[in-house]
Amino acid sequence: MSKSKEAFYHRGTSYLVMGFLSVFFTQLLLNLFIFGYLELEQMGGVWQSSFTVQAFFRENLSPEVIEKVKEEVETLPLVGDTRLISSEEAKSRFLNYFNLQEKDLGLEENPFPPSLEVRARRVEELPLLAQELEKIEEFEEVFYGGENTEALLRFYHFFLIAGGILLLALFVFSLLVVTAVTKASIQARQIEIEVWNLMGATKRFIRAPFIYQGIMEGLGGGAVALVVSLVFFHFLLDFLRTSFPFFFWISWEELVLPLGVVSILMSSFLGFLGAILACNSMEEESAK
């Protein structure tokens, strides 16, 4: 093997390794993101009963109107559950919370209006649900949350935004590397491609092996990332359950399907798109 061919061979191998590793690390971080998202979903589902929207009715509404409003609220797509709180129950809650007797209030009439406790289907949808309830005229005041709810929502939104930006940057980087690898493979077979063109081969026929290479490259990186992720999460969840047994951890079995589907589809798409971009770029350069 000549020095030029040997140098090109090593350079091509380096590109292939870079492409594989870029897909591998991108998919690995994506799997970590999916784990965090599913864990937040698990926490939100468990804590959902603690997070409600409290909607207070206006004065002098008849029981029929209140029941009609309750039925209307139950039809909203964001609503998970509703509970009607009467004036007497509201007063009883207040007295129990502050450890008071009814005589301690010193009031002849019950000052507590009836209200509707509404739970959202998902914790992060509480603000949207509150906005929907504020549009109903029969409600005097609507509020939700507290420090725990606000903290969870802030963390949830930060996690999605920061994770989304990071994953987008990694996706673009991996796409560039896969594109460069495919372009290097095309350049290495330039003479063979010219022969195919002279023999009348179609564009699809010439592109096919490079697109196949890109898909296999991405699929290989994604498959290895899937195996590493599942092994890592298996030991991590065992450690977390042993160290913090009363926390709400997601089960390992719940990770297998989403990680498997995303790893296979995402990595294959990454390799396919990189190969398409490389083929288009080389064709444009050849046309000049």
MIDOSE-1310 file (N, C-alpha, C; in nm, 2 decimals, decimal comma, always signed):
residues 288
msks	+0,09/-0,12/+0,00/+0,00/+0,00/+0,00/+0,09/+0,12/+0,00; +0,06/+0,22/-0,09/+0,14/+0,34/-0,10/+0,11/+0,43/+0,02; +0,21/+0,52/+0,04/+0,19/+0,61/+0,15/+0,06/+0,70/+0,14; +0,03/+0,74/+0,02/-0,09/+0,82/+0,00/-0,21/+0,74/+0,03
keaf	-0,22/+0,62/-0,02/-0,33/+0,54/+0,01/-0,34/+0,50/+0,16; -0,23/+0,48/+0,22/-0,23/+0,45/+0,36/-0,28/+0,57/+0,44; -0,23/+0,69/+0,40/-0,28/+0,81/+0,47/-0,43/+0,83/+0,46; -0,47/+0,81/+0,34/-0,62/+0,82/+0,31/-0,70/+0,72/+0,39
yhrg	-0,65/+0,60/+0,40/-0,72/+0,49/+0,47/-0,73/+0,53/+0,62; -0,62/+0,57/+0,68/-0,63/+0,61/+0,82/-0,72/+0,73/+0,84; -0,71/+0,83/+0,74/-0,80/+0,94/+0,76/-0,95/+0,90/+0,75; -0,98/+0,81/+0,65/-1,12/+0,76/+0,64/-1,16/+0,68/+0,76
tsyl	-1,07/+0,60/+0,82/-1,11/+0,53/+0,94/-1,13/+0,62/+1,05; -1,05/+0,73/+1,07/-1,07/+0,83/+1,17/-1,21/+0,90/+1,16; -1,25/+0,93/+1,03/-1,38/+0,99/+1,01/-1,49/+0,90/+1,05; -1,47/+0,77/+1,02/-1,58/+0,67/+1,05/-1,59/+0,66/+1,20
vmgf	-1,48/+0,66/+1,27/-1,48/+0,65/+1,42/-1,55/+0,78/+1,48; -1,51/+0,89/+1,42/-1,57/+1,02/+1,47/-1,72/+1,02/+1,45; -1,76/+0,97/+1,33/-1,91/+0,97/+1,30/-1,98/+0,88/+1,40; -1,92/+0,76/+1,42/-1,99/+0,66/+1,52/-1,99/+0,72/+1,66
lsvf	-1,88/+0,78/+1,70/-1,88/+0,83/+1,84/-1,97/+0,95/+1,86; -1,98/+1,04/+1,75/-2,07/+1,15/+1,76/-2,21/+1,11/+1,78; -2,25/+1,01/+1,70/-2,39/+0,96/+1,71/-2,41/+0,89/+1,85; -2,31/+0,82/+1,89/-2,31/+0,75/+2,02/-2,33/+0,85/+2,14
ftql	-2,25/+0,95/+2,14/-2,26/+1,05/+2,26/-2,39/+1,13/+2,25; -2,43/+1,16/+2,13/-2,55/+1,24/+2,11/-2,67/+1,16/+2,16; -2,68/+1,03/+2,12/-2,78/+0,94/+2,17/-2,78/+0,92/+2,32; -2,65/+0,91/+2,37/-2,64/+0,88/+2,51/-2,70/+1,00/+2,59
llnl	-2,67/+1,12/+2,55/-2,72/+1,24/+2,62/-2,87/+1,25/+2,60; -2,92/+1,21/+2,49/-3,06/+1,22/+2,46/-3,13/+1,12/+2,56; -3,07/+1,00/+2,58/-3,13/+0,90/+2,67/-3,13/+0,96/+2,81; -3,03/+1,03/+2,85/-3,03/+1,09/+2,98/-3,14/+1,19/+3,00
fifg	-3,16/+1,27/+2,89/-3,27/+1,37/+2,88/-3,41/+1,30/+2,90; -3,42/+1,19/+2,83/-3,55/+1,11/+2,84/-3,57/+1,06/+2,98; -3,46/+1,01/+3,04/-3,47/+0,96/+3,18/-3,52/+1,07/+3,27; -3,46/+1,19/+3,26/-3,50/+1,30/+3,34/-3,64/+1,34/+3,32
ylel	-3,69/+1,34/+3,19/-3,82/+1,38/+3,16/-3,92/+1,28/+3,22; -3,90/+1,15/+3,20/-3,99/+1,05/+3,25/-3,99/+1,05/+3,41; -3,88/+1,09/+3,47/-3,88/+1,10/+3,61/-3,96/+1,22/+3,66; -3,95/+1,33/+3,59/-4,04/+1,44/+3,62/-4,18/+1,41/+3,60
eqmg	-4,22/+1,33/+3,50/-4,35/+1,29/+3,48/-4,40/+1,20/+3,60; -4,31/+1,11/+3,64/-4,34/+1,03/+3,76/-4,37/+1,11/+3,88; -4,28/+1,21/+3,91/-4,30/+1,29/+4,02/-4,43/+1,37/+4,01; -4,45/+1,43/+3,89/-4,57/+1,51/+3,87/-4,70/+1,43/+3,89
gvwq	-4,70/+1,30/+3,85/-4,81/+1,21/+3,87/-4,84/+1,18/+4,01; -4,74/+1,16/+4,09/-4,75/+1,13/+4,23/-4,80/+1,25/+4,31; -4,74/+1,37/+4,28/-4,77/+1,49/+4,35/-4,89/+1,57/+4,30; -4,95/+1,51/+4,19/-5,06/+1,58/+4,13/-5,18/+1,61/+4,22
ssft	-5,20/+1,52/+4,32/-5,31/+1,54/+4,41/-5,29/+1,66/+4,50; -5,16/+1,70/+4,52/-5,13/+1,82/+4,60/-5,14/+1,95/+4,53; -5,15/+1,95/+4,40/-5,15/+2,07/+4,32/-5,29/+2,08/+4,25; -5,36/+2,18/+4,30/-5,49/+2,20/+4,24/-5,51/+2,35/+4,21
vqaf	-5,61/+2,38/+4,13/-5,66/+2,51/+4,10/-5,78/+2,53/+4,19; -5,78/+2,64/+4,26/-5,90/+2,67/+4,35/-5,97/+2,79/+4,28; -6,10/+2,76/+4,25/-6,18/+2,86/+4,18/-6,30/+2,89/+4,27; -6,31/+3,02/+4,32/-6,42/+3,06/+4,41/-6,54/+3,12/+4,33
fren	-6,65/+3,07/+4,37/-6,78/+3,12/+4,30/-6,81/+3,26/+4,35; -6,89/+3,33/+4,27/-6,94/+3,46/+4,31/-7,05/+3,44/+4,41; -7,09/+3,54/+4,48/-7,20/+3,54/+4,58/-7,33/+3,52/+4,51; -7,42/+3,46/+4,59/-7,56/+3,44/+4,56/-7,59/+3,36/+4,43
lspe	-7,50/+3,26/+4,40/-7,53/+3,17/+4,29/-7,61/+3,05/+4,35; -7,71/+3,01/+4,27/-7,79/+2,90/+4,31/-7,72/+2,77/+4,30; -7,76/+2,67/+4,38/-7,69/+2,54/+4,36/-7,70/+2,48/+4,22; -7,81/+2,51/+4,15/-7,82/+2,46/+4,02/-7,72/+2,52/+3,92
viek	-7,69/+2,65/+3,94/-7,59/+2,72/+3,86/-7,45/+2,66/+3,89; -7,43/+2,64/+4,02/-7,30/+2,59/+4,06/-7,27/+2,45/+4,00; -7,37/+2,37/+4,01/-7,36/+2,23/+3,95/-7,34/+2,24/+3,80; -7,41/+2,33/+3,73/-7,39/+2,34/+3,59/-7,25/+2,38/+3,55
vkee	-7,20/+2,48/+3,63/-7,06/+2,52/+3,61/-6,96/+2,41/+3,63; -6,98/+2,33/+3,73/-6,90/+2,21/+3,76/-6,90/+2,12/+3,64; -7,01/+2,09/+3,59/-7,02/+2,00/+3,47/-6,95/+2,06/+3,35; -6,96/+2,19/+3,33/-6,89/+2,26/+3,22/-6,74/+2,25/+3,24
vetl	-6,69/+2,27/+3,36/-6,55/+2,26/+3,38/-6,50/+2,12/+3,36; -6,58/+2,02/+3,39/-6,53/+1,88/+3,37/-6,52/+1,84/+3,23; -6,58/+1,92/+3,14/-6,56/+1,89/+2,99/-6,44/+1,95/+2,93; -6,37/+2,04/+3,01/-6,25/+2,10/+2,96/-6,14/+2,00/+2,94
plvg	-6,06/+2,00/+2,83/-5,96/+1,90/+2,80/-5,85/+1,89/+2,90; -5,82/+2,00/+2,96/-5,70/+2,00/+3,06/-5,74/+1,95/+3,19; -5,87/+1,93/+3,22/-5,92/+1,89/+3,35/-5,90/+1,74/+3,38; -5,84/+1,71/+3,49/-5,83/+1,57/+3,53/-5,94/+1,53/+3,63
dtrl	-5,97/+1,61/+3,73/-6,06/+1,58/+3,83/-6,12/+1,71/+3,89; -6,24/+1,71/+3,94/-6,30/+1,82/+4,01/-6,36/+1,78/+4,14; -6,37/+1,88/+4,23/-6,44/+1,85/+4,36/-6,50/+1,98/+4,41; -6,63/+1,97/+4,44/-6,70/+2,09/+4,48/-6,69/+2,10/+4,63
isse	-6,64/+2,22/+4,68/-6,63/+2,25/+4,82/-6,74/+2,35/+4,86; -6,82/+2,30/+4,95/-6,93/+2,39/+5,00/-6,88/+2,49/+5,09; -6,97/+2,59/+5,12/-6,93/+2,69/+5,22/-6,90/+2,64/+5,36; -6,98/+2,54/+5,40/-6,96/+2,48/+5,53/-6,83/+2,40/+5,53
eaks	-6,80/+2,33/+5,43/-6,67/+2,25/+5,42/-6,55/+2,35/+5,42; -6,56/+2,46/+5,35/-6,46/+2,56/+5,35/-6,43/+2,62/+5,49; -6,54/+2,64/+5,56/-6,53/+2,70/+5,70/-6,47/+2,59/+5,79; -6,51/+2,47/+5,77/-6,45/+2,36/+5,86/-6,30/+2,34/+5,83
rfln	-6,26/+2,35/+5,71/-6,12/+2,34/+5,68/-6,04/+2,45/+5,74; -6,10/+2,57/+5,74/-6,03/+2,69/+5,79/-6,01/+2,67/+5,94; -6,12/+2,63/+6,01/-6,11/+2,61/+6,16/-6,02/+2,50/+6,20; -6,02/+2,39/+6,12/-5,92/+2,28/+6,15/-5,78/+2,32/+6,13
yfnl	-5,76/+2,40/+6,02/-5,62/+2,43/+5,99/-5,56/+2,52/+6,10; -5,64/+2,62/+6,15/-5,59/+2,71/+6,25/-5,62/+2,67/+6,39; -5,68/+2,55/+6,40/-5,72/+2,49/+6,54/-5,81/+2,59/+6,61; -5,91/+2,63/+6,55/-6,01/+2,73/+6,61/-6,14/+2,66/+6,63
qekd	-6,23/+2,73/+6,71/-6,37/+2,69/+6,72/-6,45/+2,79/+6,64; -6,57/+2,75/+6,61/-6,66/+2,84/+6,53/-6,69/+2,97/+6,61; -6,70/+2,96/+6,74/-6,73/+3,08/+6,82/-6,61/+3,18/+6,81; -6,49/+3,13/+6,78/-6,37/+3,22/+6,77/-6,38/+3,31/+6,65
lgle	-6,46/+3,28/+6,55/-6,47/+3,37/+6,44/-6,55/+3,49/+6,47; -6,65/+3,47/+6,56/-6,74/+3,59/+6,59/-6,82/+3,64/+6,48; -6,86/+3,56/+6,39/-6,94/+3,60/+6,27/-7,07/+3,53/+6,27; -7,18/+3,61/+6,24/-7,31/+3,55/+6,23/-7,33/+3,47/+6,10
enpf	-7,27/+3,52/+5,99/-7,29/+3,45/+5,86/-7,16/+3,39/+5,82; -7,17/+3,28/+5,74/-7,05/+3,21/+5,69/-6,98/+3,30/+5,58; -6,86/+3,34/+5,60/-6,79/+3,43/+5,51/-6,73/+3,35/+5,39; -6,72/+3,22/+5,40/-6,65/+3,14/+5,30/-6,74/+3,10/+5,18
ppsl	-6,70/+3,14/+5,06/-6,78/+3,11/+4,95/-6,76/+2,97/+4,90; -6,85/+2,91/+4,83/-6,83/+2,77/+4,78/-6,72/+2,79/+4,67; -6,65/+2,68/+4,64/-6,54/+2,68/+4,55/-6,53/+2,55/+4,48; -6,45/+2,54/+4,37/-6,43/+2,42/+4,29/-6,28/+2,39/+4,29
evra	-6,24/+2,28/+4,34/-6,11/+2,23/+4,33/-6,09/+2,15/+4,20; -5,99/+2,20/+4,12/-5,97/+2,14/+3,99/-5,83/+2,09/+3,98; -5,81/+1,96/+3,94/-5,68/+1,91/+3,92/-5,66/+1,90/+3,77; -5,54/+1,93/+3,73/-5,50/+1,92/+3,59/-5,46/+1,78/+3,55
rrve	-5,47/+1,75/+3,43/-5,43/+1,61/+3,38/-5,28/+1,60/+3,40; -5,20/+1,71/+3,38/-5,06/+1,72/+3,40/-5,03/+1,84/+3,48; -4,93/+1,82/+3,57/-4,89/+1,93/+3,67/-4,85/+2,06/+3,59; -4,78/+2,04/+3,48/-4,73/+2,16/+3,41/-4,84/+2,24/+3,34
elpl	-4,96/+2,18/+3,33/-5,07/+2,25/+3,27/-5,15/+2,33/+3,36; -5,11/+2,34/+3,49/-5,18/+2,42/+3,59/-5,21/+2,56/+3,55; -5,10/+2,63/+3,50/-5,12/+2,77/+3,46/-5,22/+2,79/+3,35; -5,22/+2,70/+3,25/-5,31/+2,70/+3,14/-5,45/+2,67/+3,18
laqe	-5,47/+2,58/+3,28/-5,60/+2,55/+3,33/-5,66/+2,66/+3,41; -5,57/+2,73/+3,49/-5,62/+2,85/+3,56/-5,67/+2,96/+3,47; -5,60/+2,98/+3,36/-5,64/+3,08/+3,26/-5,78/+3,04/+3,20; -5,80/+2,91/+3,17/-5,93/+2,87/+3,12/-6,04/+2,90/+3,22
leki	-6,01/+2,87/+3,35/-6,12/+2,89/+3,45/-6,15/+3,04/+3,47; -6,05/+3,12/+3,46/-6,07/+3,27/+3,47/-6,17/+3,32/+3,37; -6,18/+3,26/+3,26/-6,28/+3,30/+3,16/-6,42/+3,28/+3,19; -6,45/+3,19/+3,30/-6,58/+3,16/+3,34/-6,63/+3,27/+3,43
eefe	-6,74/+3,33/+3,39/-6,79/+3,45/+3,46/-6,84/+3,41/+3,61; -6,88/+3,29/+3,63/-6,93/+3,26/+3,76/-6,83/+3,25/+3,87; -6,70/+3,25/+3,83/-6,59/+3,25/+3,93/-6,55/+3,39/+3,96; -6,54/+3,41/+4,09/-6,49/+3,54/+4,14/-6,34/+3,55/+4,14
evfy	-6,28/+3,44/+4,18/-6,13/+3,45/+4,19/-6,08/+3,31/+4,16; -5,97/+3,30/+4,09/-5,90/+3,17/+4,06/-5,75/+3,18/+4,10; -5,70/+3,09/+4,17/-5,56/+3,08/+4,20/-5,52/+2,94/+4,21; -5,39/+2,92/+4,20/-5,33/+2,79/+4,20/-5,19/+2,79/+4,26
ggen	-5,15/+2,68/+4,30/-5,00/+2,66/+4,33/-4,96/+2,69/+4,47; -4,85/+2,76/+4,47/-4,78/+2,77/+4,60/-4,63/+2,76/+4,56; -4,55/+2,76/+4,66/-4,40/+2,75/+4,64/-4,36/+2,62/+4,57; -4,42/+2,51/+4,62/-4,38/+2,38/+4,56/-4,42/+2,37/+4,42
teal	-4,54/+2,41/+4,39/-4,58/+2,41/+4,25/-4,50/+2,50/+4,16; -4,47/+2,62/+4,20/-4,39/+2,71/+4,12/-4,25/+2,66/+4,10; -4,19/+2,60/+4,21/-4,06/+2,55/+4,20/-4,05/+2,43/+4,10; -4,15/+2,35/+4,10/-4,16/+2,23/+4,01/-4,17/+2,28/+3,87
lrfy	-4,26/+2,37/+3,85/-4,29/+2,42/+3,71/-4,16/+2,49/+3,65; -4,10/+2,57/+3,74/-3,98/+2,64/+3,69/-3,87/+2,54/+3,65; -3,85/+2,44/+3,74/-3,75/+2,34/+3,71/-3,78/+2,26/+3,58; -3,91/+2,23/+3,57/-3,96/+2,16/+3,45/-3,93/+2,23/+3,32
hffl	-3,97/+2,36/+3,32/-3,95/+2,45/+3,20/-3,80/+2,47/+3,18; -3,72/+2,49/+3,28/-3,57/+2,51/+3,26/-3,51/+2,38/+3,20; -3,56/+2,26/+3,26/-3,51/+2,14/+3,21/-3,54/+2,12/+3,06; -3,66/+2,15/+3,02/-3,69/+2,13/+2,88/-3,62/+2,23/+2,79
iagg	-3,61/+2,36/+2,83/-3,54/+2,46/+2,75/-3,39/+2,43/+2,74; -3,32/+2,41/+2,85/-3,18/+2,39/+2,85/-3,15/+2,25/+2,78; -3,22/+2,15/+2,81/-3,20/+2,02/+2,75/-3,22/+2,03/+2,60; -3,33/+2,10/+2,56/-3,36/+2,11/+2,42/-3,24/+2,18/+2,34
illl	-3,19/+2,29/+2,40/-3,08/+2,36/+2,34/-2,96/+2,28/+2,32; -2,92/+2,21/+2,43/-2,81/+2,12/+2,43/-2,82/+2,01/+2,33; -2,94/+1,95/+2,33/-2,96/+1,84/+2,23/-2,96/+1,89/+2,09; -3,01/+2,01/+2,06/-3,01/+2,06/+1,93/-2,86/+2,09/+1,88
alfv	-2,78/+2,14/+1,97/-2,64/+2,17/+1,94/-2,57/+2,03/+1,91; -2,59/+1,93/+1,99/-2,53/+1,80/+1,97/-2,57/+1,74/+1,84; -2,70/+1,75/+1,81/-2,76/+1,70/+1,69/-2,69/+1,76/+1,57; -2,68/+1,89/+1,57/-2,61/+1,96/+1,46/-2,47/+1,92/+1,44
fsll	-2,40/+1,91/+1,56/-2,26/+1,87/+1,55/-2,24/+1,72/+1,49; -2,33/+1,63/+1,54/-2,32/+1,49/+1,49/-2,36/+1,49/+1,35; -2,46/+1,57/+1,31/-2,50/+1,57/+1,16/-2,38/+1,62/+1,08; -2,31/+1,72/+1,12/-2,19/+1,77/+1,05/-2,08/+1,66/+1,03
vvta	-2,06/+1,59/+1,14/-1,96/+1,48/+1,14/-2,00/+1,37/+1,05; -2,13/+1,32/+1,06/-2,17/+1,22/+0,97/-2,17/+1,26/+0,82; -2,20/+1,39/+0,80/-2,19/+1,44/+0,66/-2,05/+1,44/+0,61; -1,96/+1,48/+0,69/-1,81/+1,48/+0,66/-1,76/+1,34/+0,63
vtka	-1,81/+1,24/+0,71/-1,77/+1,10/+0,69/-1,82/+1,05/+0,56; -1,94/+1,08/+0,53/-2,00/+1,03/+0,40/-1,93/+1,10/+0,28; -1,90/+1,23/+0,29/-1,83/+1,30/+0,18/-1,69/+1,24/+0,16; -1,63/+1,20/+0,27/-1,49/+1,13/+0,26/-1,51/+1,00/+0,18
siqa	-1,61/+0,93/+0,21/-1,64/+0,80/+0,14/-1,67/+0,82/+0,00; -1,74/+0,92/-0,04/-1,77/+0,95/-0,18/-1,65/+0,99/-0,25; -1,56/+1,08/-0,19/-1,43/+1,12/-0,25/-1,34/+1,00/-0,28; -1,34/+0,90/-0,18/-1,26/+0,78/-0,20/-1,30/+0,69/-0,32
rqie	-1,43/+0,70/-0,35/-1,48/+0,62/-0,46/-1,52/+0,70/-0,58; -1,45/+0,82/-0,60/-1,48/+0,91/-0,71/-1,47/+0,84/-0,84; -1,36/+0,77/-0,86/-1,33/+0,70/-0,99/-1,44/+0,60/-1,02; -1,48/+0,53/-0,92/-1,59/+0,43/-0,94/-1,72/+0,49/-0,97
ievw	-1,75/+0,61/-0,91/-1,87/+0,68/-0,94/-1,87/+0,73/-1,08; -1,75/+0,78/-1,13/-1,74/+0,83/-1,27/-1,77/+0,71/-1,37; -1,72/+0,59/-1,34/-1,75/+0,48/-1,42/-1,90/+0,45/-1,42; -1,96/+0,45/-1,31/-2,11/+0,43/-1,30/-2,18/+0,53/-1,39
nlmg	-2,14/+0,66/-1,38/-2,21/+0,76/-1,46/-2,19/+0,73/-1,61; -2,07/+0,69/-1,65/-2,05/+0,66/-1,79/-2,13/+0,54/-1,84; -2,16/+0,45/-1,74/-2,24/+0,33/-1,78/-2,39/+0,36/-1,77; -2,43/+0,48/-1,74/-2,57/+0,52/-1,73/-2,64/+0,49/-1,60
atkr	-2,56/+0,48/-1,49/-2,63/+0,45/-1,36/-2,71/+0,57/-1,32; -2,82/+0,54/-1,26/-2,91/+0,65/-1,21/-2,85/+0,71/-1,08; -2,90/+0,83/-1,05/-2,86/+0,90/-0,93/-2,89/+0,82/-0,81; -3,01/+0,76/-0,81/-3,05/+0,68/-0,69/-2,96/+0,56/-0,67
fira	-2,92/+0,50/-0,78/-2,83/+0,38/-0,77/-2,69/+0,42/-0,71; -2,64/+0,54/-0,75/-2,51/+0,58/-0,70/-2,52/+0,63/-0,55; -2,63/+0,69/-0,52/-2,65/+0,73/-0,38/-2,67/+0,62/-0,28; -2,73/+0,51/-0,33/-2,78/+0,41/-0,24/-2,67/+0,36/-0,14
pfiy	-2,55/+0,32/-0,18/-2,45/+0,26/-0,09/-2,41/+0,36/+0,02; -2,41/+0,49/-0,02/-2,36/+0,59/+0,08/-2,47/+0,62/+0,18; -2,60/+0,62/+0,14/-2,71/+0,64/+0,23/-2,72/+0,52/+0,32; -2,70/+0,40/+0,27/-2,70/+0,28/+0,35/-2,59/+0,29/+0,46
qgim	-2,47/+0,34/+0,41/-2,36/+0,35/+0,51/-2,39/+0,45/+0,62; -2,46/+0,56/+0,58/-2,49/+0,66/+0,69/-2,59/+0,60/+0,79; -2,69/+0,53/+0,73/-2,79/+0,47/+0,82/-2,73/+0,37/+0,92; -2,64/+0,28/+0,86/-2,58/+0,18/+0,94/-2,48/+0,24/+1,05
eglg	-2,42/+0,35/+1,01/-2,33/+0,42/+1,10/-2,41/+0,48/+1,22; -2,52/+0,55/+1,18/-2,61/+0,60/+1,29/-2,67/+0,50/+1,37; -2,72/+0,39/+1,31/-2,79/+0,28/+1,38/-2,69/+0,21/+1,48; -2,57/+0,19/+1,43/-2,47/+0,13/+1,52/-2,44/+0,22/+1,64
ggav	-2,42/+0,35/+1,62/-2,40/+0,43/+1,74/-2,52/+0,44/+1,83; -2,64/+0,44/+1,78/-2,76/+0,44/+1,86/-2,78/+0,31/+1,93; -2,75/+0,20/+1,87/-2,77/+0,07/+1,94/-2,67/+0,05/+2,05; -2,54/+0,09/+2,03/-2,45/+0,08/+2,14/-2,49/+0,18/+2,26
alvv	-2,53/+0,30/+2,22/-2,58/+0,39/+2,32/-2,69/+0,34/+2,40; -2,78/+0,26/+2,33/-2,90/+0,21/+2,40/-2,86/+0,10/+2,50; -2,76/+0,01/+2,46/-2,72/-0,09/+2,56/-2,65/-0,03/+2,68; -2,56/+0,07/+2,65/-2,49/+0,13/+2,76/-2,58/+0,21/+2,85
slvf	-2,68/+0,27/+2,79/-2,78/+0,35/+2,87/-2,86/+0,25/+2,96; -2,91/+0,14/+2,91/-2,99/+0,05/+2,99/-2,91/-0,01/+3,10; -2,79/-0,05/+3,07/-2,70/-0,10/+3,18/-2,68/+0,00/+3,29; -2,65/+0,13/+3,25/-2,62/+0,23/+3,34/-2,74/+0,26/+3,43
fhfl	-2,86/+0,28/+3,36/-2,98/+0,31/+3,44/-3,02/+0,20/+3,53; -2,99/+0,07/+3,49/-3,03/-0,04/+3,58/-2,95/-0,03/+3,71; -2,82/+0,00/+3,71/-2,74/+0,01/+3,83/-2,78/+0,14/+3,90; -2,80/+0,25/+3,83/-2,83/+0,38/+3,89/-2,96/+0,37/+3,97
ldfl	-3,07/+0,31/+3,91/-3,20/+0,30/+3,98/-3,19/+0,21/+4,10; -3,11/+0,10/+4,09/-3,09/+0,02/+4,21/-3,02/+0,09/+4,32; -2,92/+0,17/+4,29/-2,85/+0,25/+4,39/-2,95/+0,36/+4,45; -3,02/+0,43/+4,36/-3,11/+0,53/+4,41/-3,22/+0,47/+4,50
rtsf	-3,28/+0,36/+4,46/-3,39/+0,30/+4,54/-3,33/+0,25/+4,68; -3,21/+0,21/+4,68/-3,15/+0,17/+4,81/-3,11/+0,29/+4,89; -3,06/+0,39/+4,83/-3,02/+0,51/+4,91/-3,14/+0,60/+4,95; -3,24/+0,61/+4,86/-3,36/+0,69/+4,89/-3,49/+0,61/+4,86
pfff	-3,52/+0,52/+4,95/-3,63/+0,43/+4,92/-3,77/+0,49/+4,92; -3,78/+0,61/+4,98/-3,92/+0,67/+4,99/-3,94/+0,77/+4,87; -3,85/+0,78/+4,78/-3,87/+0,87/+4,67/-3,94/+0,80/+4,56; -3,99/+0,88/+4,46/-4,07/+0,82/+4,36/-3,99/+0,80/+4,23
wisw	-3,92/+0,69/+4,23/-3,83/+0,66/+4,11/-3,91/+0,58/+4,01; -3,88/+0,61/+3,88/-3,93/+0,54/+3,77/-3,87/+0,40/+3,77; -3,95/+0,30/+3,72/-3,89/+0,16/+3,71/-3,81/+0,15/+3,59; -3,71/+0,06/+3,59/-3,62/+0,03/+3,48/-3,70/-0,02/+3,36
eelv	-3,80/-0,10/+3,38/-3,88/-0,15/+3,27/-3,95/-0,04/+3,19; -3,99/+0,07/+3,26/-4,06/+0,18/+3,19/-3,96/+0,25/+3,10; -3,83/+0,23/+3,11/-3,74/+0,30/+3,02/-3,71/+0,23/+2,90; -3,72/+0,09/+2,90/-3,68/+0,01/+2,79/-3,74/+0,05/+2,65
lplg	-3,88/+0,06/+2,65/-3,95/+0,09/+2,53/-3,92/+0,23/+2,47; -3,93/+0,34/+2,55/-3,90/+0,47/+2,50/-3,76/+0,49/+2,45; -3,66/+0,44/+2,53/-3,52/+0,45/+2,50/-3,49/+0,37/+2,37; -3,55/+0,25/+2,36/-3,53/+0,17/+2,24/-3,58/+0,23/+2,12
vvsi	-3,71/+0,28/+2,12/-3,77/+0,34/+2,00/-3,69/+0,46/+1,96; -3,66/+0,55/+2,06/-3,59/+0,68/+2,02/-3,45/+0,65/+1,97; -3,38/+0,56/+2,04/-3,24/+0,53/+2,00/-3,24/+0,48/+1,85; -3,33/+0,39/+1,82/-3,32/+0,33/+1,68/-3,37/+0,44/+1,58
lmss	-3,48/+0,50/+1,61/-3,53/+0,60/+1,51/-3,44/+0,72/+1,49; -3,40/+0,78/+1,61/-3,32/+0,90/+1,61/-3,19/+0,88/+1,54; -3,12/+0,78/+1,58/-2,98/+0,76/+1,53/-2,99/+0,72/+1,38; -3,09/+0,64/+1,34/-3,10/+0,61/+1,20/-3,13/+0,73/+1,11
flgf	-3,22/+0,82/+1,17/-3,26/+0,94/+1,09/-3,14/+1,03/+1,08; -3,06/+1,04/+1,19/-2,93/+1,12/+1,19/-2,84/+1,07/+1,08; -2,82/+0,94/+1,07/-2,73/+0,89/+0,97/-2,78/+0,91/+0,83; -2,91/+0,89/+0,81/-2,98/+0,91/+0,68/-2,97/+1,05/+0,64
lgai	-3,00/+1,15/+0,73/-3,00/+1,29/+0,69/-2,85/+1,33/+0,66; -2,76/+1,29/+0,74/-2,62/+1,32/+0,71/-2,57/+1,27/+0,57; -2,61/+1,15/+0,54/-2,58/+1,09/+0,41/-2,64/+1,17/+0,29; -2,77/+1,21/+0,31/-2,84/+1,29/+0,20/-2,77/+1,42/+0,18
lacn	-2,74/+1,49/+0,29/-2,67/+1,62/+0,28/-2,53/+1,60/+0,21; -2,46/+1,50/+0,24/-2,33/+1,48/+0,18/-2,34/+1,45/+0,03; -2,44/+1,37/-0,01/-2,46/+1,34/-0,15/-2,50/+1,47/-0,22; -2,59/+1,55/-0,17/-2,63/+1,67/-0,23/-2,51/+1,77/-0,25
smee	-2,43/+1,78/-0,14/-2,31/+1,87/-0,14/-2,21/+1,83/-0,25; -2,18/+1,70/-0,26/-2,09/+1,65/-0,36/-2,14/+1,67/-0,50; -2,27/+1,65/-0,52/-2,33/+1,67/-0,65/-2,32/+1,81/-0,70; -2,34/+1,90/-0,60/-2,33/+2,05/-0,63/-2,19/+2,09/-0,67
esak	-2,09/+2,03/-0,59/-1,95/+2,06/-0,62/-1,91/+2,00/-0,76; -1,96/+1,89/-0,79/-1,93/+1,83/-0,92/-1,99/+1,90/-1,04; -2,11/+1,97/-1,01/-2,17/+2,04/-1,12/-2,11/+2,17/-1,15; -2,03/+2,22/-1,06/-1,96/+2,35/-1,08/-1,84/+2,34/-1,18
